[in-house]
Amino acid sequence: MELEEVALSLIRGHKEGVYQNELWKEMEIDSRKCSRVVSKLLKDELIIREPAVSNGARTYLLKVAEEEKPSFELLLAGEMFSPCAGCRDACQPEYCPKLAEWAHCLMENEESS
């Protein structure tokens, strides 16, 4: 496992975040190497860091970057969810009444926008 993966896993394990001066101790590496690992994770936008003080020493609080929550907006036509999502019917889309109703609802929402 690469150092970046180890660091990200440790940061993820601390729900409130972990201080950088604690991370390198947990990883059993020196602080310079930890700084390079943190820089790589920041560059890849996998973590965020906030200035902090831990036991009187200036450091950074490292947290996992918020992952984008999936958006289901494209599957919605008004209040109606796409009938094809999770559908197990063996139909042809051109002749599916559920899909036709959803598409009609979608068109109505487009016109009213």
N, C-alpha and C positions, 0 to 999 in steps of 0.2 A: 504494500500500500504506500502510495506517495505521501510525502510530508503534508502536502496541501489537503489531501483527503483525510489524513489523521487529524489535522488541525480543525477542518470543517466539522468532522464528526464530534470532536471534543466541544467545539463552540455550540453545536446543535444540542449537545447533552446538557448544557447550562441554559435553562429556560430564560433566565433574566440576563444572560450574557456572561462573559468571562473576561477578567482583566488580562491584558496582554502580558503583564509581568507574572501572572499565574500560569498562563498558557504555556510559556516556554519551559516552565518547571514541570508541568504535567507531561509535556512532550519529551522531556529530558534532552533538550537541545539548548544551545546558547542563545542569548537574547538577539544577537545579530542575525543568526539563521532564522529565528522566529520572525524578526522584522521583515525579512525577505519573503517568507511564507505568507505573512499577513498582507504584504504589498501585492503579491500575486492574487490572493483571494479578493482584495479590494479592486484590483484591475479587472478581474473577471466578474465583478459585481455580485459576488456570492455572499459577502459580509458587509456590514457597516461598522464604523468605529466612532466612538464619542469620547472626547477628552474626559478624564476622570481622575480621581485621587484614591489610591488604595494604600492603607496603612501609612499615610503621610507622604507617599511617593506619587508623583504625576505619572499617569499611564493612560491607557485607552481601554474603554469597555467595548468588547467585540461581541457583535450579535449577528445572527444569520439574517441576511437580507430577506425582506418579506417577499415571498413567492407570489406571483400573480395568481389570483383565484380564477378558476375557469369561468368563462362567460358563456351562458347559454342563450344569450340574446338572439343569436341568429336562428335558434331553434324555436323561437316564439313568434306567433302571429297573434298579437294582442295578448289574450290570456290563454290561448290554445298552444300547447306544446306539439312539436312535430310528431305526427303519428309514426314516422319511420324510425325514430330513435327507439331502439329496443324491439322493433316489430319482428314478429316471427312468422307473419303471413307469407305465403309463397305466391305473392301477387305480382302483376306487372304494374309498375308505377303509372303508366299511361291510363290504366283502367281501375285504379284504386280509389274507391269512394272516400275513404278516410283522408287520403292525400289530397284529393280534389277539394274537399271541404277546407282543409288546412290552407291550401294555396289560395282559395277564394277569400278566406279570412285575412291572409297575408296581403292580398291585393286591396282589400277594403281598408286595411290599416295604412297602406302606402297612400291611398287616395285621400284619406282624412288627415294625413300629416302635412 
